[in-house]
Amino acid sequence: GENVEQHPSTLSVQEGDSAVIKCTYSDSASNYFPWYKQELGKRPQLIIDIRSNVGEKKDQRIAVTLNKTAKHFSLHITETQPEDSAVYFCAARDSSASKIIFGSGTRLSIRP
Amino acid sequence: EPEVTQTPSHQVTQMGQEVILRCVPISNHLYFYWYRQILGQKVEFLVSFYNNEISEKSEIFDDQFSVERPDGSNFTLKIRSTKLEDSAMYFCASSEDLGQPQHFGDGTRLSIL
């Protein structure tokens, strides 16, 4: 079955700098890769997703890249702000499955 | 924006008792899911439900667990004979269809004493 690895587990960046979180997946059949942001005690909130027919997607300060050959995908947050502090989860799903397989999460802290 | 709603927000139960966690998916969504998150760990898939039957389940979802859509709006997760290790946050999610984004509710924190 699918396995998603995520790193780093914790990341601290200065406010205004960029943050990058990286994930790898094992199942080459996976074709949908969502990213969720989870604030303390709250629900996982979908912030961006990418399908395997594109290599990059951007939404304001957030971008995601996908390398299907290497089975890597990454989240990039530019001009970080204090409200970006949260745990971020990458995930993967294949076309035949309904379940999402989550990575282990990255705790992002933005230093003022 | 429509949301997935879950009740209760916190459930405390004695070990061995049965609990029912309730969810109201987004109204036009066809696929429903339950996930579990043990404190400090990743979110784990339990089960997906479509057209009034389970479409996929994980190895976690054993005979202790069951799901039901008792009416046109609710989607429930029943856990029988609860164990200490069932303590976790349980999230319900829904999607318009297979392949569409899954939207999560706020979760039910289940504490087994």
Chai-1 contact restraints between the chains, C-beta under 6 A:
chainA,res_idxA,chainB,res_idxB,connection_type,confidence,min_distance_angstrom,max_distance_angstrom,comment,restraint_id
A,R43,B,F104,contact,1.0,0.0,6.0,A-B,restraint_1
A,R43,B,D106,contact,1.0,0.0,6.0,A-B,restraint_2
A,R43,B,G107,contact,1.0,0.0,6.0,A-B,restraint_3
A,P44,B,F104,contact,1.0,0.0,6.0,A-B,restraint_4
A,L46,B,P101,contact,1.0,0.0,6.0,A-B,restraint_5
A,S98,B,S48,contact,1.0,0.0,6.0,A-B,restraint_6
A,S98,B,S55,contact,1.0,0.0,6.0,A-B,restraint_7
A,S98,B,E56,contact,1.0,0.0,6.0,A-B,restraint_8
A,S98,B,L98,contact,1.0,0.0,6.0,A-B,restraint_9
A,K99,B,F45,contact,1.0,0.0,6.0,A-B,restraint_10
A,K99,B,E56,contact,1.0,0.0,6.0,A-B,restraint_11
A,F102,B,K42,contact,1.0,0.0,6.0,A-B,restraint_12
A,F102,B,V43,contact,1.0,0.0,6.0,A-B,restraint_13
A,S104,B,K42,contact,1.0,0.0,6.0,A-B,restraint_14
A,G105,B,K42,contact,1.0,0.0,6.0,A-B,restraint_15
